[in-house]
Amino acid sequence: MADPLRYFRIEARELVDQISAAVLDLDQDHDPEVVARLLRYAHTLKGAARVVKQPEIAERTHAFEEVLIGHREGDHPLAADEMRELLRLNDEIERRVAELEPRAAAPATETETRAEVAAPAPVTTAERRDTSDVDELLDAIGEAHTRFAPLRRGSQSLDRLHREADALADRLRMGQPGAVQAARTAAMRLAAEFTRLSRRLSDVVEQVERELDEVRGRAERLRLVAAASVFTVLHRAVRDAADSQGKRVRFEARGGDLRMDPHVLTLVSGAFLHVARNAVAHGIEAADAREAAGKPAEGTVVVEVERRGRFAAFRCTDDGRGFDLAAVRRTAEARGLLMPGSTEPDQQALLELLLRGGISTSATVTDVAGRGIGLDVARDVADQLGGDVTVRTEAGRGATVELVVPLALLSLNGLVVEAAGTVATVPLDAVRTCLRLDRDQVAAAATAGRIAHDGRALPFLPLARALYAGNAVPDSGSPGVAVIVMADQDAVAVGVDRLAGTSTLVVRPLPDLAPAAAVIGGVAMDLDGNPRLVLDAHGMVDEVTRAGGSADGAPAVAARRLPILVIDDSLTTRMLERSILESAGFEVDLAASGEEGLEKARRREYALYLTDIDMPGIDGFTFVERTRADPELQHVPAILVSSRAGAEDRQRGADAGAGAYVVKGEFNQEELLAHIRRMVTA
């Protein structure tokens, strides 16, 4: 018998996640749009629960709606008791949905056992999948599948040519009059057709290989989870800790796009649950104390995630009082960790005592603080994963706890390059731009060890010299492209022979017994199962700086280039334009409609809009007109790309405010990039 709850469980999990995040958003800022969104989520969940005969979920969802319904219009926020009721109902709904999941018993780890003692709320395991990942994979498979049609046609053409070749051989064997001249003519024609067919098939095969490589990368990416999946549970932990202590605290999260191994993310989430709660309990002061110190009455806890090569750094920062180091010293003396009257330990020594565990600066034991194991859990996770944890504090200004862990698997988008016959991938988020070099420019850069870019002299090094450090470099000609790479605030130029497009890939660390050049950060597997080198931005900066001089000696690097927004309802056109722009060193965001484009334009700053004209809903003309009419968007240039070639359409585009008009039938990649560079740098 089919499982009647199969699809309900999937939908309910997604809706519960959306409800949990939106409730916490509403708690920080009352917004009628959030209320309306919550009512939609709750109504959908209630209806689905009734269909599959789950009255407990339906009843609690109905009660959830009753709390919100009076706030659908108007700006008056929910009262504190109403918000507590929403959170209670949210927990009840989440628990009921979780009970529908099939469970498998598993022994708890020591870290999980300690977490249960300090925090009764369970840590959410990072296993939820964003359906957009599957959608992108299916789209990529569909794109690759369409490429097989030319292969089938090529196979038919090959069969025809074989038949003609056989017929030609038969005529020659029979020795018919004029057979030699006819055979010579037919042979020349066959050779020309074979050449054209071979070229077409080679192009198609290369394209299929690229697209299958993209499919493989996206399929591997499904094994990983976005760091943002743990933000909601951390936000809830901060909210509950603040509520229990009568404090006002705002939660902020950044860097959730980083994707990583779910096991690693779950362990880090468990540790940071304690860190975030401690930031409220030990760091954030009561409202009156903050106001007396000249601070806003509402405290702030910020959780950030960022990639550092093959490591992920999780950082929790608060703007509270900082660690009470005097209390740490007193507790350490009472426990015999420090001898009374001994030499005064410095700040770092006291912070290291905190990391050992068992020391709490809280005077009483509560459900939030006082057991002295919060940082101990973070240290245990760092030890378990082979990472590191550090603590920084400033009296009256706040504290930062940072947990850095190695990434066994890491998903990233990369720029594929070739140097001296070696194919490697540069993380795309480290690439600022790419410069085509002629022989004179290469010779000048190699001699000076620097290259001019945007009025600055950047250190330059051919990648082949870094890859073949200490060995003879294979002769492959001079570099034809300089890739401008940035790590932190340092920028360098890396010379490569050619660019080979972009790729989505999953990076694995190098084995401990496989020494490699400093520029190599890991490996990914290609379609043939062979390792492909993945370069490390920091390693490249260090290597180029060591070989060609300090990057700090050059003038300050220009500010980070803003991304470009590509808007087109055709998946093929979107991916083609993205590939062109990313290969040229631009960061790209995509939108499938004018409405989605406007929404993204209002959420993020862009350097340029590249939009199609003929789209359902808001067309390209209307998109440009609306951005020109918006004071916050009107400074961003726009390019229209369309199959329309008429003078009236060109004039309408100019009247709407587009800076350029590109006809798809006359599409020229270099012309498009020239328009973009002119507008972006103008």
C-alpha positions as CSV (number, residue, x, y, z in Angstrom):
1,M,0.0,0.0,0.0
2,A,1.3,3.5,-0.9
3,D,2.4,5.7,1.9
4,P,-0.5,8.3,2.3
5,L,1.8,10.8,4.1
6,R,4.7,10.6,1.7
7,Y,4.2,14.0,0.0
8,F,2.6,15.6,3.0
9,R,5.8,15.1,5.0
10,I,7.9,16.8,2.3
11,E,5.5,19.8,2.1
12,A,5.0,20.0,5.8
13,R,8.7,20.1,6.5
14,E,9.2,22.9,4.0
15,L,6.2,24.9,5.4
16,V,7.4,24.4,9.0
17,D,10.8,25.8,8.1
18,Q,9.3,28.8,6.4
19,I,7.0,29.4,9.3
20,S,9.8,29.2,11.9
21,A,12.0,31.6,10.0
22,A,9.1,34.1,9.4
23,V,8.0,34.1,13.0
24,L,11.5,35.1,14.2
25,D,11.6,37.8,11.5
26,L,8.2,39.1,12.8
27,D,9.5,39.1,16.3
28,Q,12.3,41.5,15.3
29,D,10.4,43.8,13.0
30,H,6.6,43.9,12.6
31,D,5.8,43.8,9.0
32,P,2.3,43.3,7.6
33,E,3.8,41.5,4.6
34,V,5.4,38.9,7.0
35,V,2.1,38.5,8.7
36,A,0.4,37.9,5.3
37,R,3.1,35.4,4.4
38,L,2.7,33.5,7.7
39,L,-1.0,33.3,7.2
40,R,-0.5,31.8,3.7
41,Y,2.0,29.2,5.0
42,A,-0.3,28.3,7.9
43,H,-3.4,28.1,5.7
44,T,-1.6,25.8,3.2
45,L,-0.4,23.6,6.0
46,K,-3.8,23.4,7.7
47,G,-5.5,22.4,4.4
48,A,-2.9,19.8,3.6
49,A,-3.1,18.4,7.2
50,R,-6.9,18.0,6.9
51,V,-6.6,16.2,3.6
52,V,-4.3,13.5,5.1
53,K,-6.4,13.3,8.3
54,Q,-3.9,15.0,10.7
55,P,-6.4,16.9,12.9
56,E,-3.8,17.7,15.6
57,I,-1.6,19.7,13.1
58,A,-4.7,21.3,11.5
59,E,-6.1,22.4,14.9
60,R,-2.8,24.0,16.0
61,T,-2.3,25.7,12.7
62,H,-5.8,27.1,13.0
63,A,-5.0,28.5,16.4
64,F,-1.8,29.9,14.9
65,E,-3.9,31.7,12.3
66,E,-6.2,33.1,15.0
67,V,-3.3,34.8,16.8
68,L,-2.2,36.5,13.6
69,I,-5.5,37.4,11.9
70,G,-6.0,40.6,13.8
71,H,-2.6,41.9,12.7
72,R,-3.1,41.3,9.0
73,E,-3.5,45.0,8.4
74,G,-2.1,47.9,10.4
75,D,1.3,48.6,11.9
76,H,0.6,47.6,15.6
77,P,3.0,44.8,16.5
78,L,2.1,41.7,18.3
79,A,2.0,41.8,22.1
80,A,4.7,39.8,24.0
81,D,2.2,37.2,25.1
82,E,0.9,36.8,21.5
83,M,4.5,36.3,20.2
84,R,5.1,33.6,22.9
85,E,1.9,31.9,21.9
86,L,3.0,31.9,18.3
87,L,6.3,30.4,19.2
88,R,4.6,27.8,21.4
89,L,2.2,26.8,18.6
90,N,5.1,26.8,16.1
91,D,7.0,24.3,18.4
92,E,3.9,22.2,18.8
93,I,3.4,22.0,15.0
94,E,7.0,21.3,14.4
95,R,7.0,18.5,17.0
96,R,3.8,16.9,15.4
97,V,5.3,17.0,12.0
98,A,8.6,15.5,13.2
99,E,6.6,12.7,14.8
100,L,5.4,11.7,11.3
101,E,9.0,10.9,10.3
102,P,10.2,7.3,10.4
103,R,12.9,7.2,13.1
104,A,16.0,5.0,13.4
105,A,17.7,4.8,16.8
106,A,21.3,5.9,17.0
107,P,23.7,6.2,19.9
108,A,24.4,9.7,21.0
109,T,27.9,11.1,20.9
110,E,29.6,12.7,23.9
111,T,29.1,16.1,22.3
112,E,25.4,15.5,21.8
113,T,25.0,14.3,25.4
114,R,26.7,17.4,26.7
115,A,24.4,19.5,24.5
116,E,21.3,17.9,25.9
117,V,22.4,18.8,29.4
118,A,23.0,22.5,28.6
119,A,20.2,23.0,26.1
120,P,16.9,21.0,26.2
121,A,15.9,22.1,22.7
122,P,17.2,19.6,20.1
123,V,19.7,20.7,17.5
124,T,18.3,20.5,14.0
125,T,20.3,18.2,11.8
126,A,21.4,19.9,8.6
127,E,19.8,17.6,6.1
128,R,17.1,19.7,4.4
129,R,17.4,20.1,0.7
130,D,16.5,23.2,-1.2
131,T,14.3,22.1,-4.1
132,S,15.9,24.7,-6.3
133,D,19.0,22.5,-6.3
134,V,17.1,19.6,-7.8
135,D,15.4,22.0,-10.3
136,E,18.8,23.3,-11.5
137,L,20.1,19.7,-11.8
138,L,17.0,18.7,-13.9
139,D,17.5,21.8,-16.1
140,A,21.1,21.0,-16.6
141,I,20.2,17.4,-17.5
142,G,17.6,18.7,-20.0
143,E,20.2,21.0,-21.6
144,A,22.7,18.2,-21.9
145,H,20.0,15.9,-23.4
146,T,19.2,18.3,-26.2
147,R,22.8,18.1,-27.4
148,F,22.4,14.5,-28.4
149,A,20.1,15.4,-31.3
150,P,23.1,16.7,-33.4
151,L,25.0,13.6,-32.5
152,R,22.2,11.4,-33.8
153,R,22.1,13.5,-37.1
154,G,25.8,13.2,-37.3
155,S,25.6,9.4,-37.0
156,Q,23.1,9.3,-39.8
157,S,25.3,11.5,-42.0
158,L,28.3,9.2,-41.2
159,D,26.3,6.1,-42.3
160,R,25.4,7.9,-45.6
161,L,29.0,8.8,-46.3
162,H,30.1,5.2,-45.6
163,R,27.6,4.0,-48.2
164,E,28.9,6.5,-50.7
165,A,32.5,5.4,-50.0
166,D,31.5,1.8,-50.6
167,A,29.8,2.7,-53.8
168,L,32.9,4.6,-54.9
169,A,35.1,1.6,-54.1
170,D,32.8,-0.7,-56.2
171,R,33.1,1.6,-59.2
172,L,36.8,1.6,-59.0
173,R,36.9,-2.3,-58.8
174,M,34.7,-2.6,-61.8
175,G,37.0,-0.4,-63.9
176,Q,34.1,1.5,-65.7
177,P,35.1,4.1,-68.3
178,G,35.8,7.5,-66.7
179,A,35.8,5.9,-63.3
180,V,39.1,7.4,-62.2
181,Q,38.1,11.0,-62.8
182,A,34.7,10.4,-61.2
183,A,36.4,8.7,-58.3
184,R,38.8,11.7,-57.8
185,T,35.8,14.1,-57.8
186,A,33.8,11.9,-55.4
187,A,36.8,11.4,-53.1
188,M,37.4,15.1,-52.8
189,R,33.7,15.7,-52.1
190,L,33.7,12.9,-49.5
191,A,36.9,14.3,-47.8
192,A,35.3,17.7,-47.5
193,E,32.1,16.3,-46.0
194,F,34.1,14.1,-43.6
195,T,36.0,17.2,-42.5
196,R,32.9,19.3,-41.9
197,L,31.2,16.4,-40.1
198,S,34.2,15.7,-37.9
199,R,34.4,19.4,-37.0
200,R,30.6,19.5,-36.1
201,L,30.8,16.3,-34.1
202,S,33.9,17.5,-32.2
203,D,32.2,20.7,-31.3
204,V,29.0,18.9,-30.1
205,V,31.1,16.3,-28.1
206,E,33.0,19.1,-26.4
207,Q,29.8,20.9,-25.5
208,V,28.2,17.7,-24.2
209,E,31.2,17.0,-22.1
210,R,31.1,20.5,-20.6
211,E,27.4,20.2,-19.8
212,L,27.7,16.7,-18.4
213,D,30.6,18.0,-16.2
214,E,28.1,20.7,-15.0
215,V,25.5,18.0,-14.3
216,R,28.1,15.9,-12.3
217,G,29.0,19.0,-10.3
218,R,25.4,19.8,-9.5
219,A,24.7,16.2,-8.6
220,E,27.6,16.1,-6.2
221,R,26.5,19.5,-4.8
222,L,23.3,17.8,-3.6
223,R,25.4,16.0,-1.1
224,L,26.1,19.3,0.6
225,V,24.0,21.6,2.7
226,A,23.9,25.4,2.8
227,A,25.2,26.9,6.0
228,A,22.0,29.0,6.1
229,S,20.1,25.9,7.1
230,V,21.2,26.3,10.7
231,F,20.5,30.0,11.0
232,T,16.9,29.6,12.1
233,V,17.7,27.3,15.0
234,L,20.4,29.7,16.2
235,H,18.1,32.6,15.8
236,R,15.5,30.8,17.9
237,A,18.1,30.0,20.6
238,V,19.1,33.7,20.8
239,R,15.4,34.7,21.0
240,D,14.6,32.2,23.7
241,A,17.6,33.1,25.8
242,A,16.8,36.8,25.5
243,D,13.2,36.2,26.5
244,S,14.1,34.1,29.5
245,Q,16.4,36.9,30.8
246,G,14.2,39.9,29.9
247,K,16.7,41.3,27.3
248,R,16.2,42.8,23.9
249,V,18.4,41.2,21.3
250,R,18.6,41.3,17.5
251,F,20.0,38.4,15.6
252,E,21.8,38.8,12.2
253,A,23.2,36.1,10.0
254,R,25.6,36.4,7.1
255,G,27.3,34.0,4.6
256,G,24.7,31.3,4.5
257,D,25.4,30.4,0.8
258,L,28.5,28.4,1.7
259,R,27.7,24.7,1.2
260,M,29.4,22.0,3.2
261,D,29.2,18.4,4.5
262,P,26.0,18.0,6.6
263,H,27.9,16.0,9.3
264,V,30.3,18.9,9.8
265,L,27.6,21.5,9.7
266,T,25.5,19.6,12.3
267,L,28.5,19.4,14.8
268,V,29.2,23.1,14.3
269,S,25.6,24.0,14.8
270,G,25.5,22.1,18.1
271,A,28.5,24.0,19.3
272,F,27.3,27.4,18.1
273,L,24.0,26.8,19.8
274,H,25.8,27.2,23.1
275,V,28.0,30.0,21.9
276,A,25.0,32.0,20.7
277,R,23.1,31.4,24.0
278,N,26.2,32.4,26.0
279,A,26.5,35.6,24.0
280,V,23.1,36.6,25.3
281,A,23.6,35.3,28.8
282,H,27.1,36.6,29.5
283,G,27.6,39.3,26.9
284,I,24.4,41.3,26.2
285,E,23.5,43.7,29.1
286,A,20.0,44.6,30.2
287,A,18.4,47.5,28.4
288,D,18.9,50.0,31.2
289,A,22.6,49.1,31.6
290,R,23.1,49.4,27.8
291,E,21.5,52.8,27.8
292,A,23.6,54.0,30.7
293,A,26.7,52.9,28.8
294,G,25.6,54.9,25.7
295,K,24.5,51.8,23.7
296,P,21.2,51.0,22.0
297,A,18.8,49.3,24.3
298,E,18.7,46.4,21.9
299,G,21.7,44.2,21.8
300,T,23.0,42.5,18.6
301,V,24.3,38.9,18.0
302,V,25.8,38.3,14.6
303,V,26.6,34.9,13.2
304,E,28.8,34.9,10.1
305,V,30.2,32.0,7.9
306,E,32.9,32.4,5.3
307,R,35.2,30.2,3.3
308,R,39.0,30.5,3.8
309,G,40.5,28.2,1.2
310,R,39.6,24.7,2.3
311,F,38.4,25.9,5.7
312,A,35.1,27.3,6.9
313,A,35.1,30.0,9.6
314,F,32.0,30.3,11.8
315,R,32.1,33.5,13.9
316,C,29.7,34.7,16.6
317,T,30.0,38.4,17.6
318,D,28.0,40.3,20.2
319,D,28.1,44.0,21.2
320,G,27.8,43.3,24.9
321,R,30.1,43.8,27.9
322,G,32.7,41.3,26.8
323,F,34.0,38.5,28.9
324,D,34.4,39.2,32.6
325,L,38.1,38.3,32.9
326,A,38.2,39.2,36.6
327,A,35.4,36.6,37.3
328,V,37.4,34.1,35.2
329,R,40.4,34.6,37.3
330,R,38.5,34.3,40.6
331,T,36.8,31.1,39.4
332,A,40.1,29.6,38.2
333,E,41.7,30.3,41.6
334,A,38.7,28.7,43.4
335,R,39.1,25.6,41.3
336,G,42.9,25.5,41.8
337,L,43.7,26.3,38.2
338,L,45.5,29.4,39.3
339,M,47.4,29.9,42.6
340,P,46.2,32.9,44.6
341,G,48.8,35.6,44.6
342,S,50.6,34.2,41.6
343,T,51.7,36.4,38.6
344,E,48.7,38.1,37.0
345,P,47.9,36.1,33.8
346,D,47.4,38.1,30.7
347,Q,44.1,38.3,28.7
348,Q,45.1,35.5,26.4
349,A,45.9,33.1,29.2
350,L,42.6,33.7,30.8
351,L,40.7,33.1,27.6
352,E,42.6,29.8,27.1
353,L,41.4,28.8,30.6
354,L,37.8,29.5,29.5
355,L,38.3,27.2,26.5
356,R,39.4,24.4,28.7
357,G,35.8,24.2,30.1
358,G,34.4,24.1,33.6
359,I,34.7,27.9,34.1
360,S,31.6,30.1,34.0
361,T,31.3,33.8,34.8
362,S,27.6,33.4,35.7
363,A,26.8,33.7,39.4
364,T,23.9,31.3,39.2
365,V,23.0,28.2,37.2
366,T,20.0,28.7,34.9
367,D,18.7,26.9,31.9
368,V,20.8,29.3,29.8
369,A,24.1,29.7,31.6
370,G,26.2,28.7,34.7
371,R,27.4,25.2,33.9
372,G,30.7,26.3,32.3
373,I,30.5,24.0,29.3
374,G,29.6,26.4,26.4
375,L,33.1,27.0,25.1
376,D,34.1,23.5,26.1
377,V,31.6,22.1,23.5
378,A,33.1,24.4,20.8
379,R,36.6,23.2,21.7
380,D,35.5,19.6,21.6
381,V,34.1,20.1,18.1
382,A,37.3,21.8,16.9
383,D,39.3,18.9,18.3
384,Q,37.0,16.3,16.7
385,L,37.2,17.9,13.3
386,G,40.8,19.0,13.3
387,G,39.9,22.7,13.5
388,D,40.6,25.6,15.9
389,V,38.6,27.9,18.1
390,T,39.7,31.4,19.2
391,V,38.1,34.0,21.5
392,R,38.5,37.8,21.4
393,T,37.0,40.2,23.9
394,E,37.0,43.9,24.5
395,A,35.7,45.3,27.7
396,G,32.4,47.2,27.2
397,R,32.5,46.5,23.4
398,G,31.7,42.8,23.1
399,A,33.3,39.5,22.3
400,T,33.9,37.2,19.3
401,V,34.1,33.4,19.3
402,E,35.4,31.9,16.0
403,L,35.4,28.2,15.1
404,V,37.5,27.3,12.0
405,V,37.0,23.8,10.7
406,P,38.4,22.0,7.6
407,L,36.0,21.2,4.8
408,A,36.1,17.6,3.8
409,L,33.9,18.5,0.8
410,L,33.3,22.0,-0.5
411,S,31.0,23.1,-3.4
412,L,32.1,26.1,-5.5
413,N,31.9,27.6,-8.9
414,G,35.2,27.8,-10.7
415,L,36.9,29.3,-13.7
416,V,38.6,26.5,-15.7
417,V,42.1,27.5,-17.0
418,E,45.0,25.8,-18.7
419,A,48.6,26.4,-18.1
420,A,51.5,24.3,-19.7
421,G,49.1,21.5,-20.5
422,T,47.7,21.3,-17.0
423,V,44.0,22.0,-16.5
424,A,43.1,23.7,-13.2
425,T,40.2,25.6,-11.6
426,V,40.3,29.0,-9.9
427,P,37.5,29.7,-7.4
428,L,35.2,32.1,-9.2
429,D,34.6,34.2,-6.1
430,A,38.3,35.1,-6.1
431,V,38.4,36.2,-9.8
432,R,38.0,39.9,-10.4
433,T,38.6,40.0,-14.1
434,C,40.6,38.5,-17.0
435,L,42.9,40.4,-19.4
436,R,43.9,39.1,-22.8
437,L,47.6,39.6,-23.4
438,D,49.6,40.0,-26.5
439,R,53.3,38.9,-26.8
440,D,54.7,42.3,-26.0
441,Q,52.5,42.6,-22.8
442,V,53.6,39.1,-21.7
443,A,57.2,39.9,-22.2
444,A,57.0,43.2,-20.3
445,A,55.1,41.5,-17.5
446,A,57.5,38.6,-17.2
447,T,60.5,41.0,-17.2
448,A,59.0,43.5,-14.6
449,G,57.1,40.9,-12.6
450,R,54.1,43.2,-12.6
451,I,51.3,44.1,-14.9
452,A,49.3,47.3,-15.3
453,H,45.6,47.1,-14.6
454,D,43.2,50.0,-13.9
455,G,46.1,52.3,-13.3
456,R,47.7,50.0,-10.8
457,A,50.8,47.7,-11.0
458,L,49.9,44.2,-9.8
459,P,52.4,41.4,-9.1
460,F,52.4,39.0,-12.0
461,L,53.5,35.3,-12.3
462,P,52.7,32.7,-14.9
463,L,50.7,29.9,-13.3
464,A,53.0,27.2,-14.9
465,R,56.0,28.4,-12.8
466,A,54.0,28.0,-9.6
467,L,52.6,24.6,-10.6
468,Y,56.0,23.2,-11.7
469,A,58.0,24.8,-8.8
470,G,61.5,23.3,-8.8
471,N,60.9,21.4,-12.1
472,A,61.3,22.2,-15.7
473,V,58.2,23.9,-17.1
474,P,56.8,22.2,-20.3
475,D,57.0,24.5,-23.3
476,S,53.5,25.6,-24.1
477,G,54.1,29.1,-25.5
478,S,53.6,32.3,-23.5
479,P,50.5,33.0,-21.3
480,G,47.6,34.5,-23.3
481,V,45.4,35.6,-20.4
482,A,46.1,37.3,-17.0
483,V,43.5,36.3,-14.4
484,I,43.2,38.9,-11.7
485,V,42.8,37.1,-8.4
486,M,42.0,38.7,-5.0
487,A,42.3,37.2,-1.5
488,D,41.3,39.4,1.4
489,Q,42.6,42.9,0.3
490,D,45.5,41.7,-1.9
491,A,45.2,41.4,-5.7
492,V,47.7,39.7,-8.1
493,A,47.8,38.7,-11.8
494,V,48.2,35.0,-12.7
495,G,49.2,34.2,-16.3
496,V,47.5,31.2,-18.0
497,D,47.5,29.9,-21.5
498,R,43.8,30.0,-22.1
499,L,40.3,30.0,-20.4
500,A,38.1,26.9,-20.7
501,G,34.8,28.2,-19.3
502,T,33.2,27.8,-15.9
503,S,32.2,24.8,-13.9
504,T,30.3,23.8,-10.7
505,L,32.4,21.3,-8.7
506,V,32.9,19.6,-5.4
507,V,36.4,20.0,-4.0
508,R,38.2,17.4,-1.9
509,P,41.3,18.0,0.2
510,L,44.6,16.6,-0.9
511,P,45.8,13.4,1.0
512,D,48.3,14.2,3.7
513,L,50.9,12.1,2.0
514,A,50.5,14.0,-1.3
515,P,52.7,17.2,-1.1
516,A,51.7,19.8,-3.6
517,A,52.5,23.4,-4.6
518,A,51.3,26.1,-2.3
519,V,48.9,27.4,-4.9
520,I,46.9,24.1,-4.9
521,G,44.0,23.9,-2.5
522,G,42.4,20.6,-3.4
523,V,41.1,18.4,-6.2
524,A,37.9,17.7,-8.0
525,M,37.1,14.8,-10.3
526,D,36.5,15.2,-14.0
527,L,34.2,13.1,-16.2
528,D,36.9,10.5,-16.7
529,G,37.5,10.2,-12.9
530,N,40.8,12.0,-13.1
531,P,41.8,14.6,-10.5
532,R,41.6,18.2,-11.6
533,L,43.6,20.7,-9.5
534,V,41.6,23.4,-7.7
535,L,43.7,26.4,-6.9
536,D,43.7,28.4,-3.6
537,A,43.3,32.1,-3.8
538,H,45.4,32.8,-0.7
539,G,48.1,30.4,-1.9
540,M,48.3,32.1,-5.3
541,V,48.6,35.6,-3.7
542,D,51.3,34.3,-1.4
543,E,53.2,32.6,-4.2
544,V,52.9,35.5,-6.6
545,T,53.9,38.0,-3.8
546,R,56.9,35.8,-2.9
547,A,58.1,35.5,-6.5
548,G,57.2,39.0,-7.8
549,G,57.2,41.4,-4.8
550,S,54.8,42.5,-2.1
551,A,51.3,43.1,-3.2
552,D,51.1,45.7,-0.4
553,G,53.8,47.8,-2.3
554,A,51.3,48.6,-5.0
555,P,48.6,51.2,-4.7
556,A,45.4,50.1,-2.9
557,V,43.4,47.6,-4.9
558,A,40.2,48.9,-6.4
559,A,36.9,48.2,-4.6
560,R,35.2,44.8,-5.4
561,R,33.4,44.8,-8.6
562,L,29.6,44.6,-8.3
563,P,27.7,41.7,-10.0
564,I,25.7,41.8,-13.2
565,L,22.0,40.8,-13.2
566,V,21.0,38.8,-16.3
567,I,17.2,38.6,-16.9
568,D,15.8,36.2,-19.6
569,D,13.0,33.7,-19.6
570,S,15.0,31.3,-21.7
571,L,17.2,29.0,-19.7
572,T,19.6,28.5,-22.7
573,T,20.1,32.3,-23.1
574,R,20.6,32.8,-19.4
575,M,23.2,30.1,-19.1
576,L,25.0,31.3,-22.3
577,E,25.2,34.9,-21.1
578,R,26.3,33.8,-17.7
579,S,29.1,31.7,-19.1
580,I,30.3,34.6,-21.3
581,L,30.3,37.0,-18.4
582,E,31.8,34.7,-15.8
583,S,34.6,33.7,-18.2
584,A,35.3,37.5,-18.5
585,G,35.6,37.7,-14.7
586,F,32.2,39.1,-13.8
587,E,30.0,37.8,-11.0
588,V,26.5,37.0,-12.3
589,D,23.0,36.7,-10.8
590,L,20.1,35.3,-12.8
591,A,16.4,36.1,-13.0
592,A,13.9,34.2,-15.2
593,S,11.3,37.1,-15.4
594,G,11.1,40.9,-15.2
595,E,9.3,40.5,-11.9
596,E,12.0,38.4,-10.4
597,G,14.6,40.8,-11.8
598,L,13.0,43.8,-10.1
599,E,12.8,41.9,-6.8
600,K,16.5,41.1,-7.0
601,A,17.5,44.6,-8.1
602,R,15.8,46.0,-5.0
603,R,17.6,43.5,-2.7
604,R,21.1,43.8,-4.0
605,E,23.3,46.4,-5.7
606,Y,24.4,45.6,-9.2
607,A,26.8,47.1,-11.7
608,L,24.5,46.5,-14.7
609,Y,21.3,44.9,-15.9
610,L,21.3,42.7,-19.0
611,T,17.7,42.0,-20.0
612,D,15.7,40.3,-22.7
613,I,12.7,42.2,-24.1
614,D,10.1,39.6,-24.9
615,M,9.1,37.9,-21.5
616,P,5.8,37.0,-19.9
617,G,4.6,39.7,-17.5
618,I,7.0,42.6,-17.2
619,D,8.9,42.9,-20.5
620,G,12.4,44.3,-20.9
621,F,11.2,47.8,-21.9
622,T,9.1,48.0,-18.8
623,F,11.9,46.7,-16.6
624,V,14.2,49.4,-17.8
625,E,11.6,52.1,-17.5
626,R,10.8,51.1,-13.9
627,T,14.5,51.0,-12.9
628,R,15.0,54.5,-14.4
629,A,12.0,55.8,-12.4
630,D,13.3,54.4,-9.1
631,P,15.7,56.8,-7.4
632,E,17.7,53.9,-5.8
633,L,18.1,52.0,-9.1
634,Q,18.3,54.7,-11.8
635,H,22.1,54.9,-11.6
636,V,22.5,51.3,-12.7
637,P,23.0,51.0,-16.5
638,A,21.0,48.5,-18.6
639,I,21.5,46.7,-21.9
640,L,18.6,45.2,-23.9
641,V,19.2,41.9,-25.7
642,S,16.5,40.9,-28.2
643,S,15.8,39.1,-31.4
644,R,14.0,42.3,-32.5
645,A,16.2,44.3,-35.0
646,G,13.8,47.1,-36.1
647,A,14.6,50.7,-35.7
648,E,11.4,51.4,-33.8
649,D,12.4,48.8,-31.1
650,R,15.9,50.3,-30.9
651,Q,14.5,53.8,-30.4
652,R,12.0,52.5,-27.8
653,G,14.9,51.0,-25.9
654,A,16.8,54.3,-26.0
655,D,13.7,56.2,-24.9
656,A,13.2,53.7,-22.0
657,G,16.8,54.5,-20.8
658,A,18.8,51.5,-22.0
659,G,22.5,52.2,-22.6
660,A,22.9,49.7,-25.4
661,Y,20.8,47.4,-27.6
662,V,22.2,44.1,-28.8
663,V,20.4,42.0,-31.4
664,K,20.6,38.2,-30.8
665,G,20.8,37.4,-34.5
666,E,23.8,39.7,-34.8
667,F,25.2,38.5,-31.4
668,N,28.9,39.2,-31.0
669,Q,30.5,38.2,-27.7
670,E,33.3,40.8,-27.9
671,E,30.9,43.6,-28.7
672,L,28.7,42.7,-25.7
673,L,31.7,42.6,-23.4
674,A,32.9,46.0,-24.8
675,H,29.5,47.5,-24.1
676,I,29.6,46.1,-20.5
677,R,33.1,47.3,-19.7
678,R,32.3,50.7,-21.1
679,M,29.2,51.1,-18.9
680,V,30.6,49.4,-15.8
681,T,33.8,51.5,-15.7
682,A,32.1,54.7,-16.9
